């Protein structure tokens, strides 16, 4: 089945603003939805970062996606062609992990020349002056032309991945990208144009690539499948959309960022320069204990440098999210602050006299707190979850906030009559399948496609550090309704295999 073609929207050249471009892209997406492809392959949360240094072949320490060749072979197996859709359901590109900045004259020249191909004229010296002191420490902000440079760095470090996408579109396949919390920059028309140019550089046909790429800014339904990335149901990662705008009111060149992204930008990125993959460790209170064993001084210095910038997150967030922000940061910092307090008792004479001579019981309590801090943090996290389950009404659906949230969203929509419905999401990095209550008589399943980066799930020690390649394959059994298979790509076999998903822990 041939997908609908569409004239590409050259928003940069025509002068159309982001709102106009978004409206036109939504119209294209609607036409895609009205013409369901024969097959859909869904993956999510690839998190491509800076990738591999083209000169040395080494990966950046903040890179999490190491599967360029495996992904290419997976697309070869899927076999691009008319009637086939590849849907990357959010967080394809991790703009947050691009935490360096151009330094050399050659890098500024490359940036300027790349922007010129996108019909944006900025001289190298102008670009150099546009980088602030904070950006030199933590990475560039979310301006569209700076985001285009970040995407260029991702493409330079993941050439095989981009070549695989180019081969997919050249073969007649269609590509759909959903915006997640780590690639919010896909909102900018300039970034979408940059992606097209980078695919052309990777070998995509210039005359057809634009008509075969689509974008989803929120959610989309194709026949009986509802797709959404899912970060809006996560209190640490949802974006404040109270004014229905993705940009800051007083800084329209900057995107609104959720709480968790500030933590990643100003803290996790810095810590991953010491220990890779820390962002994937669960639960989060383990992170600083791991660092204290190997890089205690560097970890403490990074933490205190970063926290004053993370405060910006509270200033741009809803008060309703602050509790979860405090729990998240507290789980990271309480163990470290406890260690510092104990060290202070031994290092400062007045504290030593107060605790050891005058109040020895307090010294014992402080020591016990230092030993128990990680366990107390874990107990508090478990208690909060228990309270959530306790307050939940028996009639509520789903096993977590993600499935309940998407079910509530779907309940508000009007669907044609189907025998089954699917809610497909990503974001959590946890592969999952849940049976939800029927929607208008249709059997309803929630599917989460997990991630293609290493994982350390706290309830699956058998998967610690493993990289799985999960995907969901949909195909039209009739002219109007999809059925599915949940599988994992097995690169050593050259074919997929069944995915094994455990039910959640009891209680």
C-alpha positions, -999 to +999 in steps of 0.1 A: +000+000+000+015+033-011+017+060+016+002+094+008+027+119-006+029+155+004+048+186-007+074+192+019+070+224+040+100+245+036+092+266+067+126+282+069+128+294+033+092+305+032+093+324+065+065+304+081+066+303+119+067+272+141+029+274+147+021+274+110+046+246+104+031+226+132-004+230+117+007+218+083+026+188+098-006+179+117-025+179+084+001+156+069-001+133+099-039+132+096-036+121+060-012+094+071-036+083+098-064+081+073-044+058+050-031+030+073+001+013+062+001-025+058+028-029+085+041-008+114+074-014+132+075+005+165+106+012+186+112+040+212+138+056+235+170+051+214+186+081+230+212+088+203+238+112+217+272+123+205+281+088+195+314+076+181+344+099+175+350+095+137+388+098+142+394+074+171+363+052+169+357+057+207+322+065+220+315+095+242+312+087+279+277+102+279+265+080+250+240+053+257+231+041+222+257+016+210+236-003+185+240+015+151+249-017+132+223-038+150+196-012+142+207-012+105+204-050+104+170-048+121+157-024+094+171-048+067+150-075+083+119-053+083+126-048+046+116-013+036+090-008+010+057+009+002+031+002+029+057-001+057+060+024+085+089+028+109+076+046+140+102+059+165+079+068+194+099+095+212+134+101+224+151+090+192+177+118+195+189+128+230+196+165+226+201+167+264+232+145+262+250+169+238+267+187+266+298+200+248+301+231+226+322+240+195+357+252+203+378+253+172+376+275+141+369+244+121+339+235+142+324+270+139+329+270+102+312+236+099+282+250+120+280+281+099+281+261+066+254+237+079+231+266+088+237+281+054+223+249+038+192+254+060+188+290+047+201+306+080+230+330+077+252+332+108+289+339+105+313+318+126+323+348+148+286+355+154+281+319+165+311+321+188+298+352+206+263+335+210+277+309+234+274+319+271+296+309+300+270+285+314+267+269+280+304+263+279+300+242+311+267+224+305+260+225+267+241+248+244+206+260+251+175+251+230+175+279+204+166+263+170+200+270+154+219+256+184+196+226+184+204+221+147+241+220+157+234+193+183+216+172+157+246+176+135+268+162+163+245+133+167+246+125+130+284+128+129+287+102+156+260+078+143+266+077+106+254+041+102+221+049+119+214+078+096+224+056+066+199+030+078+171+056+079+181+069+045+181+033+031+146+028+046+131+059+029+149+052-004+133+017-003+098+032-001+093+030+036+078+057+056+093+072+088+073+087+117+090+104+146+072+112+178+085+140+201+096+128+236+110+146+266+146+142+254+140+154+218+116+183+224+138+202+200+120+184+171+094+211+176+116+236+157+110+237+119+147+243+115+156+211+133+132+191+111+148+207+080+182+198+095+172+162+099+162+160+063+195+175+052+214+150+073+195+121+058+202+134+024+239+135+034+236+099+045+223+089+010+185+096+011+169+107-021+164+145-020+132+144-041+114+119-019+127+120+016+106+149+028+074+132+016+082+100+036+090+117+069+062+126+094+062+141+129+039+135+158+040+163+185+016+147+209-004+116+200-017+099+169-042+071+162-037+049+131-067+026+128-071+007+161-036+018+175-031+048+197+005+061+199+020+084+225+055+088+240+041+091+276+062+116+294+032+138+301+020+112+327+054+114+345+054+143+371+092+146+368+092+148+330+060+165+319+061+199+304+041+228+318+015+234+290-008+257+310-006+284+283-007+258+254+028+269+242+060+248+242+082+279+244+090+302+274+067+332+275+096+357+281+121+338+259+103+325+228+136+312+214+138+287+243+117+256+248+101+247+281+119+219+298+105+195+324+120+190+359+139+158+350+156+173+320+172+200+342+185+172+364+199+154+333+214+186+318+230+200+349+238+169+369+235+135+353+255+145+322+283+157+345+283+126+365+283+103+334+316+119+324+329+100+355+308+068+352+289+060+319+252+049+320+244+064+354+212+078+340+200+042+336+206+031+372+175+023+392+168+033+419+184+067+417+197+068+453+223+042+442+240+067+419+259+088+444+269+058+465+285+043+434+303+075+427+315+080+463+333+046+461+352+056+430+352+094+425+342+110+458+358+145+454+348+149+418+312+138+425+308+162+454+322+191+433+299+184+404+269+181+427+274+215+443+282+232+410+250+217+395+224+223+421+222+260+418+213+256+381+187+229+389+169+254+410+156+269+377+135+238+373+114+247+403+109+283+390+095+270+357+074+241+371+040+235+385+038+235+423+020+201+420+053+186+407+076+200+433+070+172+458+083+146+432+111+169+423+121+170+460+119+132+463+140+128+432+168+152+442+166+141+478+172+105+468+204+117+451+217+141+477+207+129+512+232+100+512+260+125+502+250+151+527+250+125+554+285+115+546+296+151+546+280+157+580+299+127+595+331+140+579+324+174+594+322+160+629+357+146+627+372+176+608+357+206+628+366+208+665+334+226+676+312+200+659+333+172+674+330+187+709+292+191+705+285+156+692+311+135+709+317+152+742+284+168+750+259+148+730+274+113+724+239+098+716+236+123+688+269+111+674+257+076+675+224+086+658+243+104+631+265+074+625+235+052+622+219+076+598+250+074+576+248+036+575+210+035+570+207+065+545+204+045+513+179+020+530+158+049+544+157+065+510+145+032+494+120+027+522+106+062+517+102+055+480+084+023+487+062+040+512+052+067+487+043+040+462+023+021+489+004+053+497-004+057+460-018+022+458-037+028+491-054+059+477-063+042+445-099+034+440-107-003+432-123+008+400-092+025+387-075+008+358-039-001+350-010-011+371+009+023+370+005+060+362+014+054+325-013+029+317-039+048+338-030+081+322-032+069+286-065+050+293-080+082+306-068+101+275-083+074+252-116+074+271-121+110+260-118+102+223-143+089+199-132+057+181-147+037+153-160+002+162-130-021+166-127-056+182-094-046+198-076-014+207-039-007+215-022+020+235+015+020+226+040+041+246+076+044+255+094+067+280+098+043+310+124+021+294+105-008+308+090-034+284+054-040+294+021-054+284-011-048+304-047-057+298-069-026+303-107-025+306-126-026+273-131+006+254-165+007+237-165-031+237-130-034+222-104-056+240-077-030+250-040-036+255-013-013+268+021-019+253+054-002+263+082-007+238+111-003+263+145+010+251+175+001+230+201+013+256+216-006+286+192-010+315+195-016+352+160-023+364+158-026+402+134-056+401+153-075+373+188-084+384+190-108+355+189-079+331+215-056+348+235-038+322+219-057+293+209-042+260+176-055+246+163-045+212+125-046+217+099-037+191+063-042+183+052-053+149+017-045+137+001-058+106-033-053+090-052-086+091-082-070+076-086-037+058-092-018+089-077-034+120-042-042+133-029-072+152+005-073+169+036-093+179+058-081+207+094-092+199+131-085+205+156-082+177+183-109+182+213-096+163+233-128+168+205-148+151+196-122+124+159-125+133+136-116+161+126-137+190+098-137+216+101-110+243+098-123+279+081-098+302+074-105+339+044-093+358+050-065+383+061-072+419+033-082+443+018-056+466 
